[in-house]
Amino acid sequence: MPSLDETKEMPSSAQLPPEIILLVCQELAADRALGTLYHLALTASTVAPIALEQLYSLYDISPAILGTYGKRAWGTRWRSILMSTKGRTAYPYAAYLRTLSLGGNLDDVLSEMLGDKTVRQAFFAPPLEGLLCLWNDATRAQRHTRAYGLPRIDHAVTVSRCGEAIIEYIEKLARESDVKVALAHLETNSVPSGVLSAWCRRLGPGLISLRLRDGAILNKDIGVSLASECPNFNDLTLFYCLTQSAEDNSPQDNLPAFLNELQPNTLRNFEIMSKSSIGQKSLAALSRQSKSLRSLKFSGLSLDALRALDRLTECTELECFGLENDHFDRTDLVAQGLELVSKLSAWIGRCSSLRDFRIVHGHDALHLVRDLLCTSNAPLESLTLRHFSLMPTGQNRSIFEALARHKETLRELTIGHFWDPQDSVEKAPVSFLHPETTVILDSICELKQLKVLNLQGAWVDSLDFARIVEHLPQLEELQIMSYETLEDHDLLAFHAFPNLRSLMIVTPTTFSHEALVSFVKGLDPIRQNGIQIDIMAQDRENAPWQDVDLNEHIAAVNGSITLGYARNIDGDDDDSSSDSD
């Protein structure tokens, strides 16, 4: 270490070259060290703009913007961004943004915060009064809250005005100072198609991704704007795409028209997170991106769309594929013909770079994953199979055994909640003790590199847990949803996982207070620092009401423990959980 005299000669942050300060700030941003960046910005006027640029580039994940510090801090951060577009702040905060979250973030501000008259007036005080738009009618808030009697805010128009102010400002700044636009990711709920098309044109080459609530607003004009002005655009996420315009309206105003206008083989990521009404036309248009697509995720596809998935069989460069159906949807692709299922399975098996494969509520999951597990050499790192049906007798074992083929690469596994094909939907899932599924545990125990294991809806007893503990020493996250009661010796056995950082037990437990304290005391303060423990169905008769020791020891590793208690058969409605931080 330097002596006191030596430290006097060391330069302060203000004396360091700007290039060094920038490198430091970029590293802090990469580590999400928002607090450190904030305090660094306070050290000197020469450091502030460099640190603030990195800080505001991460504004969408900051505690202030996420509401962690309360709604006033949340609103203050947004007001500072909007004020900068008027030239009323010391630094151009809006120009630092890499992500503009107008939907899930700014819209939430209006919903959750601006019903408070005082905060609303402060937020839209001059010079921002022109951004506020009220409904034309005279209807006022009726609930007896601080918003009682206030005119209702027109969210869509207000959000559009705020977005326009920010985009106009950064466009002007880039034009006048020849500075590259930083904004790369745009997320919004409900702006008109024409507005979105204009924004895309003006953001230009910097725009990389769009995240929209309703994909039905996409049309040919937006596709043209992206194709002509945004050569780096490669990522599209839709929360849902439900209205008829997704497929059936004017050919100028639907999702296929949008996709057909994009430059071929430029889109890398495409995701629909919830329900959708897309069909053959959209999937055919999406196939134009077959050589560039790396991630493809669908939720809530209709039977017609599932039948048309073979339109995508040329997309063999995929690294991530996800398919999630509605919880109550038991669509059977096999009933549509084995030829279709075999074609889809062969397609997935040809994706030689596939790292992440996920099917949830997919009746035919084992049929679709067969080639991937049994014949492919894809570097599979994450596999999720939930709520699926077993294949006819004799065909399941080979697929479950094939899990072990991926023991060198597989790091995350979620499996469970499967049904015998002879069972009705209402019956309970088949257990891991089913004659054809016991091989699952044998294969799991060979996955020595596994770091995340999620067993759901399984009849797994203490002996099975002992095998898992013995064979999977690298586990960092473990979630168990079983029907067998776990006791003290089962909890203490988890000490064999020296790297465990997250433990969730959604199964009946009868852990004693002494066992819980012993388990927490045995945690490694370095390797298990920050561990999260959730025990969700603890027997009330074993409820550890004396939490002092538990709190003290979990705090020693900066961890948290949540205890949820099983329903009291006497109908006691006391608190069902307690938290220790």
N, C-alpha and C positions, 0 to 999 in steps of 0.2 A: 504494500500500500504506500502511496506517496506520503511524504512528511507534510506537516502543516505549512512549512515554508514553500514546499513544492506546489501545494494546492492553491496557494495565493497567486501563483503564476499561471495556473490553468485557465483557459478561456471560458467565459460564460457562454450560455447558449446564444446570447446576442452577438458574441464575437466570432462564433463559428461561421464558416462560409455557408451561404444559402444552400449550396448543393448538399452539404452534410446535414443541415437541418431538414431539408426535404427528405433525404434518405431515412432519417430517424422518424420523421412523421409518417412516412409511408409504411415503415415497419410497425409503428404503433397502430396505424389504421388496419393493417393486415391482422394484427392481434386483437382487434376490436377494443383497444384500450382507450375508450372515449373519455374517461375521467382524466387520464394522463394527458391526452391531447388538449383538453380544456385548460388544465392548469399550465401546460406549456405555452398556450396562447397568451396567458397573462404575464409571462416573464418579460417580454420586450416587444416593442412595436414592430421590430424587424422580423420577429418570429411569428407574431400573431397571424398575418395573412397566410403563411405557409401551413400553420397548424389548423387554422379555421377551415382552410380549403379541404383538408383531409377529414376534419370533424363533420362538416356539412355534407361531404360526399357519403357519409354513413348516417345521415339524419334519420332515415326511415327505420333504423334499428336502435336509435338512442332511447334511453329510458324516458326522457322528456317527451319525445314525440309519441311514444307508446302509452303515455298516460301513467307511467309508474309513479311519477312525482305529483300527480294530481292534475286536474283539468286546467288550472291556470298556467302551469309550466308548459303544458301541451299547447295551449293557445298562444303563449308567448313565443314559442319557437316558430310556429307558423306565421305569426304576425311579423316576426323579424325577417322571415324569408320574403313575405309580401311587401314589407316596407322597403326592402332593398331594391325592389323593382321600381320604386319611386325616387331612388337616390337619397333616401333618408337615413341610411345606416353607414357606419364607418367602413364596412366591407361589403362587397357584392355577394351576399350569402346565396342568392338564387343562382348565381353563376357557378357555384361550387357543386350544385346538386348533380348526382349521377342517376338517382332514381326519383321520379316524380310520382308519388302515390296519391292521386286525387280521389281514388275510390275508397279503398278500405281505410284510409287515414284521414284525409281532409274531410271527407264526407262524414266520418265518425265524429270529427270535431263539431260539425254542425248538428249532428244528431244528439250527441251526448253532452255537449258543453254549452252550446249557444242558446239553449232554452233558458239559461240564467240571464236575466235582463242586464245585470251589472257587467257580466263577462261579455255579453253580446255587444253592448255599447262600447266597451273598452277595445274589443277586437276590431270593430268596424269604425272606430274613431278616425277622423281625418288623418292621413289622406286616403284611407281605404274605404270610405263610405260608399263609393261608387261600385264596389264589388258585391255589395249586398243586394239581393233581389227578393222581394216578398211576393207572395201569391196575390193575384189580382183581386180575388174575392175578399170579403170582409171577415172571413172566418178567423177566429183567434183561438189560441190554445185554451182548452177547456179544463184541463187538469189543474187542481189547486196546488201548483208548485210555483217556483220563482218565475216560471214562464207563463203563469196564468194571465190571460188577457193580452199577450204579446202577438203581434201579427206573425203568421207562419212564414218560415223561410222557404223559398223555392230552391231546394238543394241543387237540382240539375243545373239551373242557370247560374247560381252562385258559384258552384264548383267550376263551371265552364269559364266564368269570368276570371276566377283565380288562376286557372290553368293558362288562359290567354295572356294574362298579365305577366306570368313567369316566362312563358315561351317567347312572347314579344320582346321582353327585356334581354334574355340571353341571346336571342337572334340579333338584336341591335348591337349588343356588346361585342359579339363575335364579328359582326360586319365592320364596326368602327375601330376595333382594336386588333383585328386579325387574329383573335384567339379562338382556338378550337372549342366547339361546344362540348361541355362535359356530359350533358344529359344523355344517357344511353338507354334508360329503362322507363317506360311510361305505363302507368296503371290507372285505369279509370272505370267508373261505373256506368255513367249515363250521359255521354255527350253525343250530339247528333253526328251522323255519319259524315256530313260535310265538314264539320269542325275537326273531326279526327283526321280526315284526309288532308286538310290544310296543315294541321300540326305536323303530320308525318313529313310533308314536303319541306316544311320550314326547319325541322330538326335535322334533316339531311343525313349525311354519312354517319353521324354520331349515333343514330338510333339503332339499337341492337334488338330490343325486345318489346313486345306489347303484351299487356295482361288486362283482359277485358271481362266485365261481369257477364255480358250477353253477347255471344258471337254473332247474333243475328244482325248487329249493326254493321258488320263487315260487308262490303260490296265491291264492285268492280273498280270504282274510283279510288278507294283506299289501296287496293292491290296495285293499281297503276302508280300511285304516289310512292309506294314502297319500292316498286321495281325500278322506277326512274330516278328517285332521289336518295334512297336509303340502301346502298349496296351492301352494307354490313348487317342489315336486318336478318336475323336467323332464328328467332325464338317467339313462339305464339302460344299463350295460355288463355283458355276460355273457362270461366267458372261454369257456365252452362251455355247451351245453344238450342233453345227450345222452340222459338216461334217458327211459323211456316216458312218465313223467308229464308230459313236455313237451307231449304231445298226447293221449295215449290213456287215461290213468287216469281216476279219478273227476272229473266235471266241476267239482267244488269244489276240485280240487287239481292244477291244471296251468297252463301259461303262458297259454293263451287266457282262462281264468277270471280270472287276474290282470289281463291287459290290458283285459278288458271292464269291470273295476271302476274303472279309472282314469277321472278326469274327462276327457271328450273334449277334444281339441285343447289339451292341456297339455304333452305330451311333446315335447321339442325334439330330443333325441339318443337314438338307439337303436343299439346295436352288439353283435354277437356276434363275438368275436375268433377263435374256433376252431370245431371241429366242432359241429354242431347237428342235432337231429332235429325241428325245428319244421316245420310244414306249413301247409296251407290255413287251418286254424282260427286259428292264431297270426297269420298275415298278414292275415286278415280282421279280427281284433280290432285289429291294429296300424293298420289303415286308419282307425279312429276318430280317429286323431291326424293326419289328412291335412293339416289347415290349420296345425298348429303344428310339425310335423317339419321340422327344418333339416338334420339329419345322419343318414344311414342307411347302416350298414355291416354287411355279412354276410360270413361265412366258412363254407366247408364245407356249403353248402346241398345238400340231396338233390335228385334230379331232380323229385320231386313239388313241392318248395318252389319250384324254379326255374320250373316250369310255372305256379305260383300267384302269381308276382310281379306279374301283371297286376291282382291285388287292390289293389295300391298305386298304381295310375295316377292317383288323385286327389291324391297327395302331390306337388304341383307347386311347393311353396315351398322345395324342397330347395336347400341351398347346398353340401352334400357328399354324394356317393354313392360307395360302395365295394363291390365284389363280388370275393371271392377264393375260388377253388375249390381242392381238393386238387391237389397237384403231379401226381398220376397220373390225375386225373379229366379225361377228354376228352369230357364230356357235350356233345352237339351239340343245341342248341335248335332249329336250323334243321330238324333231322330231325323235330322235334315239330310243325313246321308254320310256314311263313313268316308266317302271319297273327299268331301269337304274337310272333315276333321283331319284326315291323313295329310291333305295338302297343307293345312295350316301348321300341323306338327312338323312336317318336313321343312317348311319355311323357317320356323323358329329354330330348328336344328341347324339350318344353314347360316344363321347369324353368328359367324365365328368370333365376333368381338363382344358378344353379349355378356354383360357383367351383372346386370340387375334384372330379374324376372319376377313379376308379381301378378297373381290372379286371385281375386277375392270374390266370393259368391259366384264362382264359375263352376257350374255343374260338371263340366267336361275337362277340368284342369289337368287331370292325369293323362288324358288323351293328348292334350296340347303340349304338355311338357315332356312327353315320352322321348322324342328324338333328342331334345336338348340334354336330358340327363343320361340317356343310354348310349348315344353315339357321338355327340358333339364334344369337341375339345375346347369349347368357348371358355374363357377365363372367368367363370361364374363366381361372383363374390357375394351376391345377395339373392336369396330365394324366399318368396312368400307364397304359400298355398293355404288358403283359408276357405272354409265352407264349400267343400267339393264332395263329390260322390265317388265311392270306390268303383273300380271297373269290375266287370264280371269275374267270377271266381277264378283264381289262378294267374291273373294278369297284373296284379298289384305288386307282388313280391319283387319282380325284376326291376320295376321302376323305383321302389323304395331302396333296393340294394344299390341301385345306380347312384344314389346320393354320394356314396363313398368314392366314386370316381372323381369327385370334385374336392377331395379332402385337402389338396394343396392350395386351393384358391378361395374356397367358400369361407366367408367371414361372418355372414349374417344369415340366420335361418328362422323363419316363422312358419309354423305348420300346425294344423289342427282343425277341429270342427269338421269332420267328414262323416258321410252317411253311407250305409249299405244301400245299394241300388234297390233292394227289396223293401226298404223302410219308407214310411211316409215322411213328409216334411216335418210333421209335428214330433216325431220321435227324437230321442236324445242322440247325440253323435256317437259313432262307434268308438270304443275305447282303444287305447294303444295296446290293450291285451287281446284284442281281436286276433284270431289265428293268423291272419294275413298282414297284420300291421305291427306285430312285435318286432319285425325286422327293421322298422323305423329307428327304434332305439339303438339297435346294433349299428346301423349306419351312422347315426348321430354321434355315437361314441368314437367313431373313426375320424371325425372332423376335428383334428387336433388344432387347427388354426382358427377355429370358431371363436369370435369375440362377442357376438350377440345371439342369444337363443331365446325364442318366444314359443313356448308350448301352450297351446290353447285347447280347452275342452277335452282334456285327456284324463284317463284313469291311470295315473302314474303313481306308484306307491313308493314307500321309503327305499326299497331296494333299488328301484329305478333311479331315484335321485342320487343314491350312493354311487351308482355307475357313472352318472353324468359328472358328479363331483370328481370322481377318480380320473376320468378320461379327458376332461375338458378344462385344463388348468389355465388357459388363456382367456377365459370368459371375462368380459367387462360389464356386460348387461345381461340380466337374466329376468325373464318374465314367465311366471307359471300360472296357468289357469286350469286347475285340476278339480277333481271331485273327491279326492282322498284327503283326509285330515292330516295336517303336518303338526309334528310335536317338537319338543325342545331339541332332541338330538338331530332332527332334520335341519333346524335353524343353525345350530352350531356347526353342522357339516359344511355350511357355506363358507367357513373360514378357509377352506381349501382353495378358494378363488382369491389369490393375493391381489389381483388387479380389478376386482369387482368395484364398479362405480355406480351401478344402478341395479336395485333389486325390487321387483314388484311381485307380490304374492297375492293372486286373486283366487284364493282357495281357502277352505276352512282351516283355521289354525288355533291351537291351544297353547301358545307360547306363554311361559311364566315370566313374571317380571325379572326374576333372577337370570333366566336364559337370555332375555333381551339385553339386559345390562352387560352380561358376559360377552354376547356377540358384539355389541357396540364397542366395548372396551378392547376387544381383540382386533379392531380395525387398524390398518397401517396408516399412520398420520401423513405419510408422504404419498404412497401409491394410491391410497383410497381417499385422498383429500377431496372434500366436496361430494361425498357419496350421498345418493338419494335412496331412501328405503321407504317403500309403501307396502303396508300389510293391511289388506282391505277387508278381511272377514274374520277378525279375531273373536274368539269366544268371549262373551261378556263376563263369564264367571272367572276368567283369567285376565280380566282387564287390569293393566298395571296402573292403578290410580296414583301411586306414588312415583311421580315422574322425575324427581330431582336428579337422581343418579343418571337416568337416561338422558336428560337434557345436558347435563354436564359433560358426559362422554361424547355425545354426538357433536357438541360444540367444539370439542377438542380437535375434530377432523373437519371442521367447517361444513358438516353435513346436515341433513334433515331427515326426520323420520315421521311418517304419517301412519297412525293406527286407526283403521276403520273397524267398527264392531258389527258383528252379525246381528240381524234383527232379533230383538227380544221376543220370545214366544209369549210373554205376558203382556205384550203390547206397550211396554215402556217406551216413551218417545224422547228419552234423554238424548243428548248429543251423540251422534253415531260415530264421531271421529275426534281425534285430538292430534295436534301438530306439535312437534318439538323441533326447534331450530337451533 
